[in-house]
Amino acid sequence: MTEIDNQLLEQFFQPARTIEIKDNGFTERVMKQLPDRTARLSQWWTFFCVVSGVVAFIVLDGWEFILSGIMMLLKTNIGELHPVPFFMTLGVLTCLAVVELVQRLERWQV
């Protein structure tokens, strides 16, 4: 469709947008009774991802990689570590914390 077609359709349906049918709140009550499908799907998807991650962690021996990384970190001379990765990680974690805080504050204000 072209832009002209879109404008013509909008002009045609404009009067219907302003019409409000009185139903004594029936539509609102029905909409409140409908299950929130997106929230349920989101919960199932999160559950599936968590279970998949745990299974992959167990099957691929994730503890071995974590423990070997910790042991390598402990054996490394602290004086030889470069400070840039530390500060980059600190910056990323700070940004994530600020974003989470802002989102929580927005939820409280609603």
N, C-alpha and C positions, 0 to 999 in steps of 0.2 A: 504494500500500500504506500501511497505517496503522502506527503505532508498535507496536501489539499484534501485527500480522502479523510485523513485523521481529523482535520479541522471541521469538515462537513459532518462527520459522525459525532463529534463533540457538540456541535451546534444542535444537531438533531436530538441528542439525548439530554441536553442541558435542562429542559423543563422537567424531565423525570427526576433529576437530582434533587430538585427543591420540593417535590411532593413527599409528604410524610403521612404514612397511613397510621391512623390511631388504632392501636391494638391493646391498650391498657397494660403495656409492659410485657406482653406475651413473648415477643421476639427476644427481649433481653433475658427473660427467665429460661427460654429454650437454649439460648447460647451459653448460659451459665451451667446448664445441665449436661452439655456435650462434653465428652472426655477430651482432655488436652492431649491429642495424639502425638504432637511434636515432643512434648516433655517425656512421654512414655518411651518413644523411640530413642530419644537422647539417652535415657537411663539404660536401656537395653544395649545401645551401642557402646556406652562407657563400660558396662559390665563385660561385654564381649572383648573389648580392647584390653581391659585389665587382666582377664583370664588368659587371653592370648599372650600377653607380655609375661605373666608368671610362668606359663607353660614353656615359652621360649627360653626364659631365664633358667629354668630347671633343666631342660633338655640340652641346652648349650653350655652347661656348667658355668653359669654366670658368676658364682661365688669364687671360682678359681681365678677369673680375670680380676675381680675386685681385690681379692687378697694379694695376688701377685703385684697389682698396682700399688697397694698400700705398703707392701714390703719393699718395693723398689723406692718409693717415696721416703720411707724411713731410713733406708741405707744410703740415700743420696746426701751428700754434704750440703747442709743448709746454706752455707756461704756461696755455693756455686749456682744456686737457683736465681733466675732472672726475675725481677719484680714486675715486669710488664704483664705476664699472664695473671698474676695475683690481682693487680689493679683492674685489669680488664674483667676478670670474674667478679670482682667486687662491684664494678660499675654496672654490669649486666644484672646482678642480683638486686642492686639498689633500684634500678629501673623497673624490674619486675615487681618489687615491693611497692613502689609508688603507684604503678598501674593498678595493682590489686587494691590498694588503699583507696584510690579514687573511685574504682568500681563499687566498693563496699559503701562508700559515702553516698554515691549516687543512688544505690538501692535503698538506703535509709531515708533519703529525702523524698522518695516517691510515695 
